[in-house]
Amino acid sequence: MILATLIAWGGWLFVLFTVDPQEAGFVGAILFYTTLFVALVGSMTTMGLLYRIILRKRQPVLAREVKIAFRHSIMLSVMGLLSLILSATGFLFWWNFLALVIIALAIEYGFLLVNESRR
């Protein structure tokens, strides 16, 4: 996972420094946001997993901890990218960001309810 994350960051840096947004247009934006999303998900999953295993010092079930870290990293990455896209288009206002946070919290609450009902 760490190797794939480093490759994703390398891809994002390549897009960042070699793609001209004026010439690439929509394809350049898609490349930028896609590579950034993959790099953020990999980084946050790795950091979340290390936090859960090393700092919390519990005997974790590794598959469950990976699943939780991956879910959290996807939600945070989506929130970050949507914020960037809204900012780039001039539509990022505090109420839009608040709506993103509330939606992410509602999704996480739904996951917690489903997990609790399975126990």
LOTI-893849 format. One record per atom (N, C-alpha, C): residue number from 1; residue in one letter; atom name; x, z, y. Coordinates in Angstrom, 1 decimal. Layout:
// LOTI-893849
PT num residuo atomo      X      Z      Y
PT NUM       a    CA      X      Z      Y
...
END
This chain:
// LOTI-893849
PT num residuo atomo      X      Z      Y
PT   1       m     N    0.8    0.0   -1.2
PT   1       m    CA    0.0    0.0    0.0
PT   1       m     C    0.9    0.0    1.3
PT   2       i     N    2.0    0.7    1.2
PT   2       i    CA    2.9    0.8    2.4
PT   2       i     C    3.5   -0.6    2.6
PT   3       l     N    3.9   -1.2    1.5
PT   3       l    CA    4.5   -2.6    1.7
PT   3       l     C    3.5   -3.6    2.3
PT   4       a     N    2.3   -3.5    1.8
PT   4       a    CA    1.3   -4.4    2.3
PT   4       a     C    1.0   -4.1    3.8
PT   5       t     N    1.0   -2.9    4.1
PT   5       t    CA    0.8   -2.5    5.5
PT   5       t     C    1.9   -3.0    6.4
PT   6       l     N    3.1   -2.9    6.0
PT   6       l    CA    4.2   -3.4    6.8
PT   6       l     C    4.2   -4.9    6.9
PT   7       i     N    3.7   -5.6    5.9
PT   7       i    CA    3.6   -7.0    6.0
PT   7       i     C    2.5   -7.4    6.9
PT   8       a     N    1.4   -6.6    6.9
PT   8       a    CA    0.3   -6.8    7.9
PT   8       a     C    0.7   -6.6    9.3
PT   9       w     N    1.5   -5.5    9.5
PT   9       w    CA    2.0   -5.3   10.9
PT   9       w     C    3.0   -6.5   11.3
PT  10       g     N    3.8   -6.9   10.4
PT  10       g    CA    4.6   -8.1   10.7
PT  10       g     C    3.8   -9.3   11.0
PT  11       g     N    2.7   -9.5   10.3
PT  11       g    CA    1.8  -10.7   10.6
PT  11       g     C    1.2  -10.5   11.9
PT  12       w     N    0.8   -9.3   12.3
PT  12       w    CA    0.2   -9.1   13.6
PT  12       w     C    1.2   -9.3   14.7
PT  13       l     N    2.4   -8.8   14.5
PT  13       l    CA    3.5   -9.1   15.5
PT  13       l     C    3.8  -10.6   15.6
PT  14       f     N    3.8  -11.3   14.5
PT  14       f    CA    4.0  -12.7   14.6
PT  14       f     C    2.9  -13.4   15.4
PT  15       v     N    1.7  -13.0   15.1
PT  15       v    CA    0.6  -13.6   15.9
PT  15       v     C    0.7  -13.2   17.4
PT  16       l     N    1.0  -12.0   17.6
PT  16       l    CA    1.1  -11.5   19.0
PT  16       l     C    2.1  -12.2   19.8
PT  17       f     N    3.3  -12.5   19.2
PT  17       f    CA    4.4  -13.1   20.0
PT  17       f     C    4.4  -14.6   19.9
PT  18       t     N    3.8  -15.2   18.9
PT  18       t    CA    3.9  -16.7   18.8
PT  18       t     C    2.6  -17.5   19.1
PT  19       v     N    1.5  -16.9   19.1
PT  19       v    CA    0.2  -17.6   19.3
PT  19       v     C   -0.1  -17.5   20.8
PT  20       d     N   -0.3  -18.6   21.5
PT  20       d    CA   -0.7  -18.6   22.9
PT  20       d     C   -2.3  -18.6   22.9
PT  21       p     N   -2.9  -17.5   23.5
PT  21       p    CA   -4.3  -17.4   23.4
PT  21       p     C   -5.0  -18.6   24.2
PT  22       q     N   -4.4  -19.2   25.2
PT  22       q    CA   -5.0  -20.3   25.9
PT  22       q     C   -5.1  -21.5   25.0
PT  23       e     N   -4.1  -21.7   24.2
PT  23       e    CA   -4.1  -22.9   23.4
PT  23       e     C   -4.8  -22.7   22.1
PT  24       a     N   -4.7  -21.5   21.5
PT  24       a    CA   -5.3  -21.3   20.2
PT  24       a     C   -6.8  -21.1   20.2
PT  25       g     N   -7.3  -20.5   21.3
PT  25       g    CA   -8.7  -20.3   21.5
PT  25       g     C   -9.3  -19.3   20.5
PT  26       f     N  -10.4  -19.7   19.9
PT  26       f    CA  -11.1  -18.9   18.9
PT  26       f     C  -10.3  -18.5   17.7
PT  27       v     N   -9.6  -19.5   17.2
PT  27       v    CA   -8.8  -19.3   16.0
PT  27       v     C   -7.7  -18.2   16.3
PT  28       g     N   -7.1  -18.3   17.4
PT  28       g    CA   -6.1  -17.3   17.8
PT  28       g     C   -6.6  -15.9   17.9
PT  29       a     N   -7.8  -15.8   18.4
PT  29       a    CA   -8.5  -14.5   18.5
PT  29       a     C   -8.8  -13.9   17.1
PT  30       i     N   -9.3  -14.8   16.3
PT  30       i    CA   -9.6  -14.4   14.9
PT  30       i     C   -8.4  -13.9   14.2
PT  31       l     N   -7.3  -14.7   14.3
PT  31       l    CA   -6.0  -14.3   13.7
PT  31       l     C   -5.6  -12.9   14.2
PT  32       f     N   -5.6  -12.7   15.5
PT  32       f    CA   -5.2  -11.5   16.2
PT  32       f     C   -6.0  -10.3   15.7
PT  33       y     N   -7.3  -10.4   15.7
PT  33       y    CA   -8.2   -9.3   15.3
PT  33       y     C   -8.1   -9.1   13.8
PT  34       t     N   -8.0  -10.1   13.0
PT  34       t    CA   -8.0   -9.9   11.5
PT  34       t     C   -6.7   -9.2   11.1
PT  35       t     N   -5.5   -9.7   11.6
PT  35       t    CA   -4.3   -9.1   11.2
PT  35       t     C   -4.2   -7.6   11.8
PT  36       l     N   -4.7   -7.4   13.0
PT  36       l    CA   -4.7   -6.0   13.5
PT  36       l     C   -5.6   -5.1   12.6
PT  37       f     N   -6.8   -5.6   12.2
PT  37       f    CA   -7.7   -4.9   11.4
PT  37       f     C   -7.0   -4.5   10.1
PT  38       v     N   -6.4   -5.4    9.4
PT  38       v    CA   -5.7   -5.1    8.1
PT  38       v     C   -4.6   -4.1    8.3
PT  39       a     N   -3.8   -4.3    9.4
PT  39       a    CA   -2.7   -3.4    9.6
PT  39       a     C   -3.2   -2.0    9.9
PT  40       l     N   -4.3   -1.9   10.7
PT  40       l    CA   -4.8   -0.6   11.0
PT  40       l     C   -5.4    0.1    9.8
PT  41       v     N   -6.1   -0.6    9.0
PT  41       v    CA   -6.7   -0.1    7.8
PT  41       v     C   -5.6    0.4    6.9
PT  42       g     N   -4.6   -0.3    6.7
PT  42       g    CA   -3.5    0.1    5.8
PT  42       g     C   -2.8    1.3    6.3
PT  43       s     N   -2.5    1.3    7.7
PT  43       s    CA   -1.8    2.5    8.3
PT  43       s     C   -2.7    3.7    8.2
PT  44       m     N   -3.9    3.6    8.6
PT  44       m    CA   -4.8    4.8    8.6
PT  44       m     C   -5.1    5.3    7.2
PT  45       t     N   -5.2    4.4    6.2
PT  45       t    CA   -5.4    4.8    4.8
PT  45       t     C   -4.2    5.6    4.3
PT  46       t     N   -3.0    5.1    4.6
PT  46       t    CA   -1.8    5.7    4.1
PT  46       t     C   -1.6    7.1    4.8
PT  47       m     N   -1.8    7.2    6.1
PT  47       m    CA   -1.7    8.4    6.8
PT  47       m     C   -2.8    9.4    6.3
PT  48       g     N   -4.0    9.0    6.2
PT  48       g    CA   -5.1    9.8    5.7
PT  48       g     C   -4.8   10.4    4.3
PT  49       l     N   -4.3    9.5    3.4
PT  49       l    CA   -4.0    9.9    2.1
PT  49       l     C   -2.8   10.9    2.1
PT  50       l     N   -1.8   10.7    2.9
PT  50       l    CA   -0.7   11.7    3.0
PT  50       l     C   -1.2   13.0    3.5
PT  51       y     N   -2.1   12.9    4.5
PT  51       y    CA   -2.6   14.2    5.0
PT  51       y     C   -3.4   14.9    3.9
PT  52       r     N   -4.2   14.2    3.2
PT  52       r    CA   -5.0   14.9    2.2
PT  52       r     C   -4.2   15.5    1.1
PT  53       i     N   -3.1   14.8    0.7
PT  53       i    CA   -2.3   15.3   -0.4
PT  53       i     C   -1.3   16.3    0.0
PT  54       i     N   -0.5   16.0    1.0
PT  54       i    CA    0.6   16.9    1.4
PT  54       i     C    0.2   18.1    2.3
PT  55       l     N   -0.5   17.8    3.3
PT  55       l    CA   -0.8   18.9    4.2
PT  55       l     C   -1.9   19.9    3.8
PT  56       r     N   -2.9   19.4    3.0
PT  56       r    CA   -4.0   20.2    2.6
PT  56       r     C   -3.6   21.0    1.3
PT  57       k     N   -2.6   20.6    0.6
PT  57       k    CA   -2.0   21.2   -0.5
PT  57       k     C   -3.0   21.7   -1.5
PT  58       r     N   -4.0   20.8   -1.8
PT  58       r    CA   -4.9   21.0   -2.9
PT  58       r     C   -4.5   20.1   -4.1
PT  59       q     N   -5.1   20.4   -5.2
PT  59       q    CA   -4.9   19.5   -6.3
PT  59       q     C   -6.0   18.4   -6.3
PT  60       p     N   -5.7   17.3   -5.6
PT  60       p    CA   -6.8   16.4   -5.4
PT  60       p     C   -7.0   15.4   -6.6
PT  61       v     N   -8.2   14.9   -6.7
PT  61       v    CA   -8.4   13.8   -7.6
PT  61       v     C   -8.0   12.6   -6.8
PT  62       l     N   -6.9   11.9   -7.2
PT  62       l    CA   -6.3   10.9   -6.3
PT  62       l     C   -7.3    9.7   -6.0
PT  63       a     N   -8.0    9.3   -7.0
PT  63       a    CA   -9.0    8.2   -6.8
PT  63       a     C  -10.0    8.5   -5.7
PT  64       r     N  -10.5    9.8   -5.8
PT  64       r    CA  -11.5   10.2   -4.8
PT  64       r     C  -10.9   10.3   -3.4
PT  65       e     N   -9.7   10.8   -3.3
PT  65       e    CA   -9.0   10.9   -2.0
PT  65       e     C   -8.7    9.6   -1.4
PT  66       v     N   -8.3    8.6   -2.2
PT  66       v    CA   -8.0    7.3   -1.7
PT  66       v     C   -9.3    6.6   -1.2
PT  67       k     N  -10.4    6.8   -2.0
PT  67       k    CA  -11.7    6.3   -1.5
PT  67       k     C  -12.1    6.8   -0.2
PT  68       i     N  -12.0    8.1    0.0
PT  68       i    CA  -12.4    8.7    1.2
PT  68       i     C  -11.5    8.3    2.4
PT  69       a     N  -10.2    8.2    2.2
PT  69       a    CA   -9.2    7.8    3.2
PT  69       a     C   -9.5    6.3    3.6
PT  70       f     N   -9.8    5.5    2.6
PT  70       f    CA  -10.0    4.1    2.8
PT  70       f     C  -11.3    3.9    3.6
PT  71       r     N  -12.4    4.7    3.3
PT  71       r    CA  -13.6    4.6    4.0
PT  71       r     C  -13.5    5.0    5.5
PT  72       h     N  -12.7    6.1    5.7
PT  72       h    CA  -12.5    6.6    7.1
PT  72       h     C  -11.7    5.5    7.8
PT  73       s     N  -10.7    5.0    7.2
PT  73       s    CA   -9.8    4.0    7.9
PT  73       s     C  -10.6    2.7    8.3
PT  74       i     N  -11.5    2.3    7.4
PT  74       i    CA  -12.3    1.1    7.7
PT  74       i     C  -13.2    1.4    8.9
PT  75       m     N  -13.9    2.6    8.9
PT  75       m    CA  -14.8    2.9   10.0
PT  75       m     C  -14.0    3.0   11.3
PT  76       l     N  -12.9    3.7   11.3
PT  76       l    CA  -12.1    3.9   12.5
PT  76       l     C  -11.6    2.5   13.0
PT  77       s     N  -11.1    1.7   12.1
PT  77       s    CA  -10.6    0.4   12.5
PT  77       s     C  -11.7   -0.5   13.1
PT  78       v     N  -12.9   -0.5   12.5
PT  78       v    CA  -14.0   -1.3   13.0
PT  78       v     C  -14.4   -0.8   14.4
PT  79       m     N  -14.4    0.5   14.6
PT  79       m    CA  -14.7    1.1   15.9
PT  79       m     C  -13.6    0.7   16.9
PT  80       g     N  -12.4    0.7   16.5
PT  80       g    CA  -11.3    0.3   17.4
PT  80       g     C  -11.4   -1.2   17.8
PT  81       l     N  -11.6   -2.0   16.8
PT  81       l    CA  -11.6   -3.5   17.1
PT  81       l     C  -12.9   -3.8   17.9
PT  82       l     N  -14.0   -3.2   17.6
PT  82       l    CA  -15.2   -3.5   18.4
PT  82       l     C  -15.0   -3.0   19.8
PT  83       s     N  -14.3   -1.9   20.0
PT  83       s    CA  -14.0   -1.5   21.4
PT  83       s     C  -13.1   -2.5   22.1
PT  84       l     N  -12.1   -3.0   21.3
PT  84       l    CA  -11.2   -4.0   21.9
PT  84       l     C  -12.0   -5.3   22.3
PT  85       i     N  -12.8   -5.7   21.4
PT  85       i    CA  -13.6   -6.9   21.7
PT  85       i     C  -14.6   -6.7   22.8
PT  86       l     N  -15.2   -5.6   22.9
PT  86       l    CA  -16.1   -5.3   24.0
PT  86       l     C  -15.3   -5.2   25.3
PT  87       s     N  -14.1   -4.6   25.3
PT  87       s    CA  -13.3   -4.5   26.4
PT  87       s     C  -12.9   -5.9   26.9
PT  88       a     N  -12.5   -6.8   26.0
PT  88       a    CA  -12.0   -8.1   26.3
PT  88       a     C  -13.2   -8.9   26.9
PT  89       t     N  -14.4   -8.7   26.5
PT  89       t    CA  -15.5   -9.4   27.1
PT  89       t     C  -16.1   -8.7   28.3
PT  90       g     N  -15.7   -7.6   28.6
PT  90       g    CA  -16.2   -6.9   29.8
PT  90       g     C  -17.4   -6.0   29.5
PT  91       f     N  -17.7   -5.8   28.3
PT  91       f    CA  -18.9   -5.0   27.9
PT  91       f     C  -18.7   -3.6   27.4
PT  92       l     N  -17.5   -3.1   27.5
PT  92       l    CA  -17.2   -1.8   27.1
PT  92       l     C  -17.5   -0.8   28.1
PT  93       f     N  -18.6   -0.1   27.9
PT  93       f    CA  -19.1    1.0   28.8
PT  93       f     C  -19.1    2.2   27.9
PT  94       w     N  -19.2    3.4   28.6
PT  94       w    CA  -19.2    4.6   27.8
PT  94       w     C  -20.4    4.7   26.9
PT  95       w     N  -21.5    4.2   27.2
PT  95       w    CA  -22.7    4.3   26.3
PT  95       w     C  -22.5    3.4   25.1
PT  96       n     N  -21.8    2.3   25.3
PT  96       n    CA  -21.5    1.4   24.1
PT  96       n     C  -20.6    2.1   23.1
PT  97       f     N  -19.6    2.8   23.7
PT  97       f    CA  -18.6    3.5   22.8
PT  97       f     C  -19.3    4.7   22.2
PT  98       l     N  -20.2    5.4   22.9
PT  98       l    CA  -20.9    6.5   22.4
PT  98       l     C  -21.8    6.0   21.2
PT  99       a     N  -22.4    4.8   21.4
PT  99       a    CA  -23.3    4.2   20.3
PT  99       a     C  -22.4    3.9   19.1
PT 100       l     N  -21.2    3.4   19.3
PT 100       l    CA  -20.3    3.2   18.2
PT 100       l     C  -20.0    4.4   17.4
PT 101       v     N  -19.7    5.5   18.1
PT 101       v    CA  -19.4    6.8   17.5
PT 101       v     C  -20.6    7.3   16.8
PT 102       i     N  -21.8    7.2   17.4
PT 102       i    CA  -23.0    7.7   16.7
PT 102       i     C  -23.3    6.9   15.4
PT 103       i     N  -23.1    5.6   15.5
PT 103       i    CA  -23.3    4.8   14.3
PT 103       i     C  -22.3    5.2   13.2
PT 104       a     N  -21.0    5.4   13.6
PT 104       a    CA  -20.0    5.7   12.6
PT 104       a     C  -20.3    7.1   12.0
PT 105       l     N  -20.8    8.0   12.8
PT 105       l    CA  -21.1    9.4   12.3
PT 105       l     C  -22.3    9.3   11.4
PT 106       a     N  -23.3    8.5   11.7
PT 106       a    CA  -24.5    8.3   10.8
PT 106       a     C  -24.1    7.7    9.5
PT 107       i     N  -23.2    6.7    9.5
PT 107       i    CA  -22.8    6.1    8.3
PT 107       i     C  -22.0    7.1    7.4
PT 108       e     N  -21.2    7.9    8.0
PT 108       e    CA  -20.4    8.9    7.3
PT 108       e     C  -21.4   10.0    6.7
PT 109       y     N  -22.4   10.4    7.5
PT 109       y    CA  -23.4   11.3    7.0
PT 109       y     C  -24.1   10.8    5.8
PT 110       g     N  -24.4    9.5    5.9
PT 110       g    CA  -25.1    8.9    4.7
PT 110       g     C  -24.2    8.9    3.5
PT 111       f     N  -23.0    8.6    3.7
PT 111       f    CA  -22.0    8.7    2.5
PT 111       f     C  -22.0   10.1    2.0
PT 112       l     N  -21.9   11.1    2.9
PT 112       l    CA  -21.9   12.5    2.4
PT 112       l     C  -23.2   12.9    1.7
PT 113       l     N  -24.3   12.4    2.2
PT 113       l    CA  -25.6   12.7    1.5
PT 113       l     C  -25.6   12.1    0.1
PT 114       v     N  -25.2   10.8    0.0
PT 114       v    CA  -25.1   10.2   -1.3
PT 114       v     C  -24.2   10.9   -2.3
PT 115       n     N  -23.0   11.3   -1.8
PT 115       n    CA  -22.1   12.0   -2.7
PT 115       n     C  -22.6   13.3   -3.1
PT 116       e     N  -23.3   14.0   -2.2
PT 116       e    CA  -23.9   15.3   -2.5
PT 116       e     C  -25.0   15.2   -3.5
PT 117       s     N  -25.8   14.2   -3.4
PT 117       s    CA  -26.9   14.0   -4.4
PT 117       s     C  -26.4   13.6   -5.8
PT 118       r     N  -25.2   13.0   -5.9
PT 118       r    CA  -24.6   12.7   -7.2
PT 118       r     C  -24.1   13.9   -7.9
PT 119       r     N  -23.8   15.0   -7.2
PT 119       r    CA  -23.3   16.2   -7.8
PT 119       r     C  -24.4   16.9   -8.4
END
